[in-house]
Amino acid sequence: DEYQNYVNQLMAQWEGKFNSVVAKQQGEAAKDYGEEMGKIMTVARRLMHGDQVPMQDEKKLMEYDKDLYIMAKNAGMMARLEKRKKYL
């Protein structure tokens, strides 16, 4: 009985440490995901304004959301047409 209590205490300590490590890893993963999403949305915004971005950034956006990529490219094309001055 005393041995079982000791084993239970050890298991509780181990579970506590394990849970804290898992929580830390999940927090880091969520932070990394948030940073990556920020980068992807920045690329989409720049494309929508008609700016040029590196091809690898465009590819990352396309892999994340093909429809968002297409909308951003179309909006960028329209923005470039609006920026073009016409002299008649």
C-alpha positions as CSV (number, residue, x, y, z in Angstrom):
1,D,0.0,0.0,0.0
2,E,2.8,2.4,0.9
3,Y,4.6,1.4,-2.3
4,Q,1.5,2.0,-4.4
5,N,1.2,5.5,-2.9
6,Y,4.8,6.2,-3.8
7,V,4.3,5.0,-7.3
8,N,1.2,7.1,-7.7
9,Q,3.0,10.2,-6.5
10,L,5.8,9.6,-9.0
11,M,3.3,9.1,-11.8
12,A,1.6,12.3,-10.8
13,Q,4.9,14.2,-10.9
14,W,5.8,12.7,-14.2
15,E,2.4,13.5,-15.7
16,G,2.7,17.1,-14.5
17,K,6.2,17.5,-16.1
18,F,5.0,15.8,-19.3
19,N,1.9,18.1,-19.5
20,S,4.0,21.2,-19.0
21,V,6.4,20.2,-21.8
22,V,3.5,19.4,-24.2
23,A,1.9,22.8,-23.4
24,K,5.1,24.6,-24.1
25,Q,5.5,22.8,-27.4
26,Q,1.9,23.6,-28.4
27,G,2.4,27.2,-27.5
28,E,5.5,27.4,-29.7
29,A,3.8,25.7,-32.6
30,A,0.8,28.1,-32.3
31,K,3.3,31.0,-32.3
32,D,5.1,29.7,-35.4
33,Y,1.8,29.2,-37.1
34,G,0.6,32.7,-36.3
35,E,3.9,34.2,-37.7
36,E,3.6,32.1,-40.8
37,M,0.0,33.2,-41.3
38,G,1.0,36.8,-40.9
39,K,3.6,36.4,-43.7
40,I,1.1,34.7,-46.0
41,M,-1.4,37.5,-45.5
42,T,1.2,40.1,-46.1
43,V,2.1,38.5,-49.4
44,A,-1.6,38.4,-50.4
45,R,-2.0,42.1,-49.5
46,R,1.1,43.1,-51.5
47,L,-0.2,41.1,-54.5
48,M,-3.6,42.8,-54.2
49,H,-1.9,46.2,-54.4
50,G,-0.1,45.2,-57.6
51,D,3.3,44.9,-56.0
52,Q,5.9,42.4,-57.0
53,V,6.8,39.7,-54.5
54,P,9.4,36.8,-54.6
55,M,8.2,33.8,-56.5
56,Q,8.7,31.5,-53.5
57,D,6.3,33.7,-51.5
58,E,3.7,33.5,-54.2
59,K,4.1,29.7,-54.3
60,K,3.7,29.5,-50.5
61,L,0.5,31.6,-50.8
62,M,-0.7,29.4,-53.6
63,E,-0.1,26.2,-51.6
64,Y,-1.9,27.7,-48.6
65,D,-5.0,28.8,-50.4
66,K,-5.3,28.7,-54.2
67,D,-8.5,30.8,-54.3
68,L,-6.9,33.5,-52.1
69,Y,-3.9,33.5,-54.5
70,I,-6.1,33.9,-57.6
71,M,-8.1,36.7,-56.0
72,A,-4.9,38.5,-55.0
73,K,-3.5,38.2,-58.5
74,N,-6.7,39.5,-60.1
75,A,-6.9,42.4,-57.6
76,G,-3.3,43.2,-58.3
77,M,-3.9,43.2,-62.0
78,M,-6.7,45.7,-61.6
79,A,-4.6,47.9,-59.3
80,R,-1.9,48.0,-61.9
81,L,-4.4,49.0,-64.6
82,E,-5.7,51.8,-62.3
83,K,-2.2,53.1,-61.7
84,R,-1.4,53.3,-65.4
85,K,-1.9,56.9,-66.5
86,K,-3.7,57.6,-69.8
87,Y,-2.8,60.6,-71.8
88,L,-5.2,61.3,-74.6
